[in-house]
Amino acid sequence: MPTGEGKRGSVWIERADHPSGSQLLKRAQQLVFARHFEGLNEQNALYYEIRQEYSHLTNIYWRPEQHAYSRFDENGDFDHVVSITPEKKKGDVTLVSFKREPLELYLAASNSALIRMFHFELLRRENFTDWPQEPENVIRETNNFFYRQKIDPREAAYTRGIQIIRPRRSKVEIFSSLKGSGSGDKREKHAEFVAYDWRNQCIANISTDPSATTNYFQTQDNSLPFELSPAFFRPDVLLKYKGDSDKYTVEQRAIHCRGAWTLRDYDVNEAGQVHVYIRDLRDLPYQEQVYWQSYNEEPKTDISERAFVNHFKGEPCEPDPLENVLFIMRRWAESDLAWWKLREEGLLERVNTPRTSSRDEWAGAFKGLSKLIIEGFQVKTIRKKLEAMNIAFEEDEKSLTLIGKLLDDKQRLDGLKEVQLIRSKVDAHSRGNTASDLANKALQEHGTYSAHFENVCRAVIGELKLIEQPFREN
């Protein structure tokens, strides 16, 4: 497309994707672009790009460690929509492969078909001079598969043609598979859970199929259980999510799977059972529902007081101890303090209360709390504060000891010291007597790891407020 007046010497941008003269390819759009960075060594010079429109519409991103343009599937795993298998040695073929379903969706939405071109040559190069003058053979096997061919039995031959590949499914079928198209839940499978049907005052098997439950506004002419019927689970169900912080974010009341799903409003009752409403289980992929189903059990007591007050009475409830700790830490993180910094993005979302009898989960909770709070203290700034107040300190003293010197002797940091002690003595690699003694003491004094963790958090809340005081003073 000329930018000048078309005279000799003008500069213009040539935008033809296929300047081959083929009328069939005149309006074609290239999907794969092989690019070679001249001057770079051969191993790193060649790479492949995908047409930007296709990348944007399919929501895919290049991940070098996956050798693919990827997105997350409904389970939060990498879905290789376009995979690139590079040549391992010179002469190998690089394969760029497209997953069929997203490609068919793109073709259907753009009223297009895929054109696959092929070209094969067979030459005796020592004798080859030129192609013979005889006309090509044009072969049309079907309306979607045709090619030109020239054969010289003595020296050379070539075959060059096109295969037109159309979507296997109709547009209606392709578009109906889109997430969120139409109304209602389009899943073909739904898991069934033992739950408390509080509408009918009984324990029952309730499916996550929307047709198996109802809500407050659609109760006429049916006795279906409410979709807010709670199902109850052994607390071990959470360990899968707490063990993979890259894929899952476990909050106090919600679980997020990266790019895929969110489980809302789970809670823990007085018997230590995790409970989730059928409505929220319905939002999980079927295989995830099956996972939860394996931990399903009959209720041992009611739902938590917090859930009842918040969800059914519509009233705010008192935050639990960890939530109060996190509230203070968020305030610190947003205040750009000189004496404390958030060490790592995401730490605020990774700390959660232990819910099982697993010592590793309990130790992991304290490790997360220690990384969030204690590792954020800026020792150099604290030392400068001590110097300004003419308070002596030793060079090898750590942050908690230094902060303790800023406070009144009667104001101790027992909660934070216990956090640090458990973090350093009890983890997956420390199985000595000290670790066992600390774990046993926690259970003997508090009954459960959860109760012990919450008790330490209560102490930490007051200590965090104390620590703020000397730094507020000019």
C-alpha positions as CSV (number, residue, x, y, z in Angstrom):
1,M,0.0,0.0,0.0
2,P,1.9,3.1,-1.2
3,T,2.5,5.9,1.2
4,G,3.7,8.3,-1.5
5,E,2.4,9.0,-5.0
6,G,3.6,5.7,-6.5
7,K,6.5,7.2,-8.3
8,R,9.8,5.4,-8.6
9,G,11.7,5.9,-5.4
10,S,8.6,6.1,-3.2
11,V,8.6,4.1,0.0
12,W,5.6,1.9,0.8
13,I,4.5,-1.0,3.0
14,E,3.7,-4.2,1.1
15,R,0.9,-5.9,3.1
16,A,0.2,-8.9,0.9
17,D,0.5,-12.0,3.1
18,H,1.0,-14.3,0.1
19,P,2.6,-12.5,-2.8
20,S,2.5,-15.7,-4.8
21,G,0.1,-14.7,-7.5
22,S,-2.4,-17.4,-6.4
23,Q,-6.0,-16.2,-6.6
24,L,-7.0,-18.9,-4.1
25,L,-4.5,-17.5,-1.5
26,K,-5.2,-13.8,-2.3
27,R,-7.3,-13.4,0.9
28,A,-5.6,-16.0,3.0
29,Q,-4.2,-15.2,6.4
30,Q,-1.0,-16.9,7.5
31,L,-1.1,-18.5,11.0
32,V,2.5,-19.4,11.6
33,F,5.5,-17.2,10.9
34,A,9.0,-18.6,11.0
35,R,11.5,-15.8,11.9
36,H,15.3,-15.9,11.8
37,F,17.4,-13.4,13.8
38,E,20.3,-12.7,11.4
39,G,23.6,-12.6,13.2
40,L,22.6,-14.7,16.1
41,N,24.0,-18.2,16.5
42,E,21.9,-20.9,14.7
43,Q,20.6,-22.5,17.9
44,N,18.8,-19.4,19.0
45,A,18.2,-17.6,15.8
46,L,15.1,-19.4,14.5
47,Y,11.8,-19.1,16.3
48,Y,8.1,-19.1,15.5
49,E,5.3,-16.6,16.0
50,I,1.6,-17.2,15.8
51,R,-0.7,-14.7,14.1
52,Q,-1.6,-12.1,16.7
53,E,-5.3,-12.2,16.1
54,Y,-5.4,-15.9,16.7
55,S,-3.3,-15.5,19.9
56,H,-5.6,-12.8,21.3
57,L,-8.9,-14.5,20.4
58,T,-7.8,-17.9,21.9
59,N,-6.2,-16.1,24.9
60,I,-2.9,-18.0,24.6
61,Y,0.6,-16.9,25.7
62,W,4.0,-18.1,24.8
63,R,5.6,-20.2,27.6
64,P,9.2,-21.1,26.7
65,E,9.4,-23.8,29.4
66,Q,6.3,-25.5,27.9
67,H,7.5,-25.0,24.2
68,A,4.0,-23.9,23.5
69,Y,1.4,-21.1,23.3
70,S,-0.7,-22.0,26.3
71,R,-3.6,-21.1,28.5
72,F,-5.1,-22.7,31.6
73,D,-7.7,-25.4,31.2
74,E,-10.7,-25.8,33.6
75,N,-8.4,-27.6,36.1
76,G,-5.8,-24.9,36.1
77,D,-3.3,-27.0,34.2
78,F,-1.4,-25.7,31.1
79,D,-3.3,-26.3,28.0
80,H,-1.0,-26.4,25.0
81,V,-3.1,-24.8,22.3
82,V,-0.2,-24.4,19.9
83,S,2.8,-26.7,20.5
84,I,6.2,-26.2,18.9
85,T,8.5,-29.1,18.6
86,P,11.9,-27.7,17.5
87,E,14.5,-29.5,15.5
88,K,17.1,-31.1,17.8
89,K,19.8,-31.3,15.1
90,K,20.4,-29.8,11.7
91,G,18.1,-31.4,9.2
92,D,15.3,-32.2,11.6
93,V,11.8,-30.9,11.0
94,T,10.2,-28.3,13.3
95,L,6.6,-29.2,14.0
96,V,4.0,-26.5,14.8
97,S,0.8,-28.2,15.8
98,F,-2.6,-26.6,16.6
99,K,-5.2,-28.1,19.0
100,R,-8.3,-28.8,16.9
101,E,-11.1,-27.4,19.0
102,P,-9.7,-23.8,19.4
103,L,-8.7,-23.8,15.7
104,E,-12.2,-24.9,14.6
105,L,-13.7,-22.2,16.8
106,Y,-11.5,-19.6,15.1
107,L,-12.4,-20.9,11.6
108,A,-16.1,-21.0,12.3
109,A,-16.1,-17.5,13.8
110,S,-14.1,-16.1,10.9
111,N,-16.1,-18.0,8.2
112,S,-12.8,-19.6,7.1
113,A,-11.2,-22.9,6.2
114,L,-7.7,-24.1,6.9
115,I,-5.5,-24.4,3.8
116,R,-2.6,-26.8,4.1
117,M,0.0,-26.4,1.4
118,F,2.5,-29.0,0.5
119,H,5.5,-29.2,-1.8
120,F,7.8,-32.2,-2.4
121,E,10.8,-32.3,-4.7
122,L,12.9,-35.3,-5.7
123,L,16.2,-34.4,-7.5
124,R,19.4,-36.0,-8.8
125,R,21.3,-32.8,-8.2
126,E,24.4,-33.8,-10.0
127,N,22.5,-34.1,-13.3
128,F,19.7,-31.6,-12.7
129,T,19.8,-28.4,-14.9
130,D,16.2,-27.3,-15.3
131,W,12.7,-28.5,-15.2
132,P,11.4,-30.0,-18.5
133,Q,9.1,-27.9,-20.7
134,E,6.3,-30.5,-20.6
135,P,3.1,-29.2,-19.0
136,E,2.2,-30.1,-15.4
137,N,-0.3,-32.7,-14.5
138,V,-3.1,-31.1,-12.6
139,I,-4.8,-33.7,-10.3
140,R,-8.0,-33.0,-8.4
141,E,-8.8,-35.9,-6.1
142,T,-11.6,-34.1,-4.4
143,N,-12.9,-30.5,-4.3
144,N,-10.8,-30.1,-1.1
145,F,-7.6,-31.9,-2.3
146,F,-5.8,-31.1,-5.5
147,Y,-2.2,-30.6,-6.7
148,R,0.1,-30.0,-9.7
149,Q,2.8,-32.6,-10.6
150,K,5.7,-32.8,-12.9
151,I,7.8,-35.9,-13.3
152,D,11.1,-36.4,-15.3
153,P,11.9,-40.1,-14.7
154,R,15.6,-39.5,-15.3
155,E,16.3,-36.5,-13.1
156,A,13.6,-34.9,-11.1
157,A,10.0,-34.6,-9.9
158,Y,7.8,-32.3,-7.8
159,T,4.3,-32.3,-6.4
160,R,2.8,-29.1,-5.2
161,G,-0.8,-28.7,-4.0
162,I,-3.4,-27.7,-1.5
163,Q,-5.6,-29.5,1.0
164,I,-8.6,-27.5,2.3
165,I,-9.6,-28.6,5.8
166,R,-13.0,-27.5,7.1
167,P,-14.3,-27.8,10.7
168,R,-15.7,-31.3,11.4
169,R,-18.5,-29.9,13.5
170,S,-21.3,-27.5,12.5
171,K,-21.2,-23.9,13.6
172,V,-24.1,-24.5,15.9
173,E,-22.2,-27.3,17.6
174,I,-19.0,-25.4,17.8
175,F,-20.5,-22.2,19.3
176,S,-22.7,-24.1,21.7
177,S,-19.6,-25.5,23.4
178,L,-18.4,-22.1,24.3
179,K,-18.3,-21.5,28.1
180,G,-21.2,-19.5,29.2
181,S,-23.2,-19.8,26.0
182,G,-26.9,-20.3,26.5
183,S,-28.4,-20.5,29.9
184,G,-28.0,-22.8,32.9
185,D,-25.2,-25.3,33.6
186,K,-24.1,-27.1,30.4
187,R,-22.0,-29.8,32.2
188,E,-22.9,-33.3,31.2
189,K,-21.9,-34.8,34.5
190,H,-22.7,-33.7,38.1
191,A,-21.5,-35.3,41.3
192,E,-23.7,-36.2,44.2
193,F,-23.0,-35.4,47.8
194,V,-24.2,-36.4,51.2
195,A,-25.6,-33.1,52.5
196,Y,-28.0,-31.6,55.0
197,D,-31.3,-30.8,53.3
198,W,-32.4,-28.2,55.8
199,R,-35.5,-27.5,53.8
200,N,-36.8,-31.0,54.4
201,Q,-34.9,-31.4,57.7
202,C,-33.0,-34.5,56.7
203,I,-29.6,-35.8,55.5
204,A,-29.9,-36.7,51.8
205,N,-27.9,-37.3,48.7
206,I,-28.0,-34.1,46.7
207,S,-26.7,-33.6,43.1
208,T,-25.0,-30.5,41.9
209,D,-27.2,-30.6,38.8
210,P,-29.2,-27.4,38.8
211,S,-32.4,-29.3,38.2
212,A,-31.9,-31.2,41.5
213,T,-32.1,-28.1,43.8
214,T,-34.0,-24.9,44.0
215,N,-33.8,-21.5,45.7
216,Y,-36.0,-19.4,48.0
217,F,-37.9,-17.8,45.0
218,Q,-38.8,-21.0,43.2
219,T,-40.4,-23.2,45.9
220,Q,-43.9,-23.6,44.5
221,D,-45.0,-27.1,43.4
222,N,-41.7,-28.8,44.5
223,S,-40.0,-30.1,47.5
224,L,-36.5,-29.9,46.2
225,P,-33.6,-29.1,48.6
226,F,-32.2,-25.6,48.6
227,E,-29.0,-25.1,46.6
228,L,-27.6,-23.6,49.9
229,S,-27.8,-27.1,51.5
230,P,-24.3,-27.7,53.0
231,A,-22.2,-30.7,52.3
232,F,-19.5,-31.7,54.9
233,F,-16.0,-33.0,54.3
234,R,-13.0,-34.3,56.2
235,P,-10.5,-31.4,56.6
236,D,-7.8,-33.3,54.7
237,V,-9.6,-32.2,51.5
238,L,-7.7,-28.9,51.8
239,L,-4.2,-30.4,51.8
240,K,-4.2,-30.8,48.0
241,Y,-4.6,-27.1,47.6
242,K,-2.3,-26.0,50.3
243,G,0.5,-28.2,48.9
244,D,0.6,-26.5,45.5
245,S,0.8,-22.7,46.0
246,D,1.7,-22.1,42.3
247,K,-1.6,-23.5,41.1
248,Y,-3.9,-22.8,44.1
249,T,-4.5,-19.8,46.4
250,V,-6.1,-20.9,49.7
251,E,-7.7,-18.1,51.6
252,Q,-9.6,-18.3,54.9
253,R,-13.0,-18.6,53.1
254,A,-12.2,-19.3,49.4
255,I,-9.9,-21.4,47.2
256,H,-8.8,-20.1,43.8
257,C,-7.4,-22.3,41.0
258,R,-5.3,-20.2,38.6
259,G,-7.3,-19.1,35.5
260,A,-9.9,-21.7,36.1
261,W,-12.3,-21.7,39.0
262,T,-13.1,-20.4,42.5
263,L,-14.7,-22.2,45.4
264,R,-16.5,-19.6,47.5
265,D,-17.7,-19.6,51.1
266,Y,-16.2,-22.8,52.5
267,D,-15.9,-22.8,56.2
268,V,-15.0,-25.1,59.1
269,N,-17.5,-26.1,61.9
270,E,-16.9,-26.9,65.5
271,A,-16.3,-30.5,64.7
272,G,-13.4,-29.5,62.4
273,Q,-15.4,-30.4,59.2
274,V,-15.1,-28.3,56.1
275,H,-18.5,-27.4,54.7
276,V,-19.5,-26.1,51.3
277,Y,-22.9,-25.3,49.8
278,I,-24.1,-27.4,46.9
279,R,-24.4,-24.1,44.9
280,D,-20.7,-23.5,45.2
281,L,-19.7,-27.1,44.6
282,R,-21.6,-26.8,41.3
283,D,-19.1,-24.3,40.1
284,L,-16.2,-26.8,40.2
285,P,-15.2,-28.9,37.1
286,Y,-16.6,-32.4,37.3
287,Q,-13.3,-34.1,38.2
288,E,-12.8,-31.6,41.0
289,Q,-16.3,-32.4,42.3
290,V,-15.3,-36.1,42.3
291,Y,-12.2,-35.2,44.3
292,W,-14.4,-33.5,47.0
293,Q,-16.8,-36.4,46.9
294,S,-14.1,-38.7,48.1
295,Y,-13.8,-36.7,51.3
296,N,-17.6,-36.3,51.8
297,E,-19.1,-37.4,55.1
298,E,-22.3,-36.9,57.1
299,P,-22.4,-33.8,59.3
300,K,-21.2,-34.2,62.9
301,T,-22.7,-30.9,63.9
302,D,-24.1,-27.7,62.4
303,I,-22.3,-25.3,60.0
304,S,-20.1,-22.7,61.7
305,E,-21.5,-19.8,63.7
306,R,-19.7,-17.4,61.3
307,A,-21.4,-18.9,58.3
308,F,-24.8,-18.9,59.9
309,V,-24.6,-15.3,61.0
310,N,-23.0,-14.0,57.8
311,H,-25.0,-16.0,55.2
312,F,-28.4,-16.6,56.8
313,K,-28.9,-13.7,59.2
314,G,-27.1,-11.3,56.9
315,E,-25.0,-9.8,59.6
316,P,-21.3,-9.1,59.8
317,C,-19.3,-11.4,62.0
318,E,-16.1,-11.0,64.0
319,P,-13.0,-11.8,61.9
320,D,-11.0,-14.8,63.1
321,P,-7.4,-14.2,64.6
322,L,-5.6,-14.8,61.3
323,E,-7.8,-12.4,59.5
324,N,-7.0,-9.7,62.0
325,V,-3.3,-10.4,61.6
326,L,-3.6,-10.1,57.8
327,F,-5.6,-6.9,58.1
328,I,-2.6,-5.3,59.9
329,M,-0.1,-6.7,57.5
330,R,-2.0,-5.4,54.5
331,R,-2.0,-2.0,56.1
332,W,1.7,-2.2,56.6
333,A,2.3,-3.3,53.0
334,E,0.2,-0.4,51.7
335,S,2.0,2.2,53.9
336,D,5.4,1.9,52.4
337,L,7.2,1.6,55.8
338,A,10.9,2.1,56.1
339,W,11.2,-0.5,58.9
340,W,9.1,-3.3,57.3
341,K,8.6,-4.5,53.7
342,L,6.5,-7.2,52.1
343,R,9.2,-9.6,51.0
344,E,7.3,-11.4,48.3
345,E,4.1,-10.8,46.3
346,G,1.4,-13.3,47.3
347,L,2.6,-14.0,50.8
348,L,-0.6,-12.3,52.2
349,E,-2.7,-14.9,50.3
350,R,-0.6,-17.9,51.2
351,V,-1.0,-17.9,55.0
352,N,-4.0,-19.8,56.3
353,T,-5.0,-21.6,59.4
354,P,-4.2,-25.3,59.6
355,R,-7.3,-27.5,59.7
356,T,-6.1,-31.1,59.9
357,S,-4.0,-33.2,62.3
358,S,-1.1,-33.0,59.9
359,R,2.0,-31.7,61.7
360,D,3.4,-30.6,58.3
361,E,0.4,-28.4,57.6
362,W,0.7,-26.9,61.1
363,A,4.5,-26.2,60.5
364,G,3.7,-24.8,57.1
365,A,1.2,-22.3,58.5
366,F,3.9,-21.0,60.9
367,K,6.5,-20.9,58.2
368,G,4.1,-18.8,56.1
369,L,3.4,-16.5,59.0
370,S,7.1,-16.1,59.8
371,K,8.0,-15.3,56.1
372,L,5.2,-12.7,56.0
373,I,5.9,-10.9,59.3
374,I,9.4,-11.5,60.6
375,E,11.3,-11.7,57.4
376,G,9.9,-8.3,56.5
377,F,11.5,-6.4,59.3
378,Q,14.3,-4.1,58.0
379,V,17.2,-4.7,60.4
380,K,19.3,-1.7,59.2
381,T,16.4,0.8,59.8
382,I,15.7,-0.7,63.2
383,R,19.4,-0.3,64.2
384,K,19.3,3.3,63.2
385,K,16.2,3.8,65.4
386,L,18.0,2.2,68.3
387,E,21.1,4.5,67.8
388,A,18.8,7.6,67.7
389,M,17.4,6.5,71.0
390,N,20.8,5.8,72.5
391,I,20.0,2.1,73.0
392,A,22.9,-0.3,72.9
393,F,22.7,-3.5,70.8
394,E,24.9,-6.2,69.4
395,E,25.7,-6.6,65.7
396,D,24.6,-10.2,65.6
397,E,21.2,-9.6,67.3
398,K,18.2,-10.4,65.0
399,S,15.1,-8.4,64.3
400,L,12.9,-9.6,67.1
401,T,15.6,-9.0,69.7
402,L,16.3,-5.5,68.3
403,I,12.6,-4.6,68.3
404,G,12.3,-5.9,71.9
405,K,14.9,-3.3,72.9
406,L,12.7,-0.6,71.5
407,L,9.8,-1.7,73.7
408,D,9.3,-1.5,77.4
409,D,10.9,-4.5,79.2
410,K,7.4,-5.7,80.3
411,Q,6.2,-5.7,76.7
412,R,7.5,-9.1,75.4
413,L,7.1,-10.6,71.9
414,D,6.2,-14.1,73.0
415,G,3.8,-14.7,70.2
416,L,6.2,-13.7,67.4
417,K,9.1,-15.6,69.1
418,E,6.9,-18.7,69.1
419,V,6.2,-18.2,65.4
420,Q,9.9,-18.1,64.7
421,L,10.8,-21.0,67.0
422,I,8.3,-23.3,65.4
423,R,9.4,-22.1,61.9
424,S,13.0,-23.0,62.7
425,K,12.5,-26.2,64.7
426,V,9.5,-27.9,63.1
427,D,9.3,-28.5,59.4
428,A,9.4,-31.4,56.9
429,H,13.2,-31.7,57.4
430,S,13.4,-31.4,61.2
431,R,12.3,-34.4,63.1
432,G,14.3,-34.2,66.3
433,N,13.1,-34.2,69.9
434,T,12.6,-30.4,69.9
435,A,10.3,-30.5,67.0
436,S,8.2,-33.4,68.5
437,D,8.1,-31.6,71.9
438,L,6.8,-28.4,70.4
439,A,4.1,-30.3,68.4
440,N,3.1,-32.4,71.4
441,K,2.9,-29.3,73.6
442,A,0.7,-27.5,71.1
443,L,-1.8,-30.5,71.1
444,Q,-1.7,-31.0,74.9
445,E,-2.4,-27.4,75.7
446,H,-4.9,-26.6,72.9
447,G,-6.3,-29.9,71.7
448,T,-5.8,-29.2,68.0
449,Y,-3.2,-27.6,65.8
450,S,-5.9,-25.2,64.5
451,A,-6.7,-23.9,68.1
452,H,-3.0,-23.5,68.9
453,F,-2.4,-21.5,65.7
454,E,-5.3,-19.2,66.4
455,N,-4.1,-18.7,70.0
456,V,-0.7,-17.6,68.8
457,C,-2.3,-15.3,66.2
458,R,-4.2,-13.6,69.0
459,A,-0.9,-12.8,70.8
460,V,0.7,-11.6,67.6
461,I,-2.1,-9.1,66.9
462,G,-1.3,-7.2,70.1
463,E,2.4,-7.4,69.5
464,L,2.1,-5.9,66.0
465,K,0.2,-3.0,67.4
466,L,3.0,-2.5,70.0
467,I,5.7,-2.6,67.4
468,E,4.1,0.3,65.5
469,Q,4.3,2.6,68.5
470,P,8.1,3.5,68.7
471,F,8.2,4.0,64.9
472,R,5.4,6.6,65.1
473,E,7.4,8.8,67.4
474,N,9.6,11.4,65.7
